Amino acid sequence: MSKYPNFLCTALAFFMAWAPLPAAARDFHIVAISSHNEAPYRQVLDGFRQFLADKGTPVALESFSLDTDSAAAEQGMQKAAGKSDTLFLTLGAAATQAVTRQNGTSPVVACLVLNADNLLQSGNVTVVALDFPLETQVAWIRKFLPDAKNIGILYNPAEGRNRIELADRLLRKAGMTLYTREVAKPQDLPEALEKMAKKPVDALWSLPDPLIYSPQTAKPILLFSFRNRIPLIGLSDAWVRAGALYALEWNYEEVGRQCAATAVKLTQSSKGLPLALPNKVYYSVNARTARHMNLEIPSELQKEASQVHE
């Protein structure tokens, strides 16, 4: 599960020397902050740069890393925060939190963010979220688990009530019933899983929440799924590799291009932009898990998957 926790963190770089923008736009330089330099973050950054190159916008790159070069990253944020010609690009939750703590007014494009709820209240933050609308997720539950009737969700009552209410409505509309168990602190997880097993549910649908789905909780959740033959709908390919049945995914370079398009729009407007979600749905599948749980995944779903883990 090493990829998943880092995935909640960030990748980074410092962009300068923009080509002239249309007359309505101001000249900006972009400061991109990350806390890790793993492949997904590099791919987002590559997509970001490629979009600008395709548009004929040259950039100079200076990169910082919160985990390997934290002092320089901190200095870079302090130097750029609040300047009228600065736009921050943050890749992941940790970098976004670091920038929003220091930055008061400069626009921020927050990428590689799983849960955008807390950021949407910030007037200067535009989010390109790594999340799919609940409507989309319910539709994919129906594709993978057409016979499912009872869907379980673990949720943090301090964060997830609105999403739970919407999920309940959408599942009922699709002919399914939602069963929930509160997990207010990690110590609540064993009891919540035990009660979920007694119901029992046909699938456990994971919604992004670092309190519930973390490196520390991954093993008990996956063991619960395996032992009870209750398929887990994962948060990422890392969870699928570890035993979740499937997860909706994204192409990281494509996300980077989407972040770059959002950044360019912000430099041309004095107003923030609405929440942006992934343009296209990818997904990965664990065929071994499907066999263990006596589930048959339609051949067309396996054929079109971005990854099939045997």
Secondary structure, DSSP 8 states (H G I E B T S, - for coil): --HHHHHTS---EEEE------TTS---EEEEE-S---HHHHHHHHHHHHHHHHTT---EEE---TTTSHHHHHHHHHHHTT-TTEEEEEESHHHHHHHHHH-SSS-EEEEEES--TTTTT-TTEEEEES---HHHHHHHHHHH-TT--EEEEEE-TTT-HHHHHHHHHHHHHTT-EEEEEE-SSGGGHHHHHHHHHHTT-SEEE----TTTSSHHHHHHHHHHHHHHT--EE-SSHHHHHHT-SEEEE--HHHHHHHHHHHHHHHHT-SS----B--SS-EEEEEHHHHHHTT----HHHHHH-SEEE-
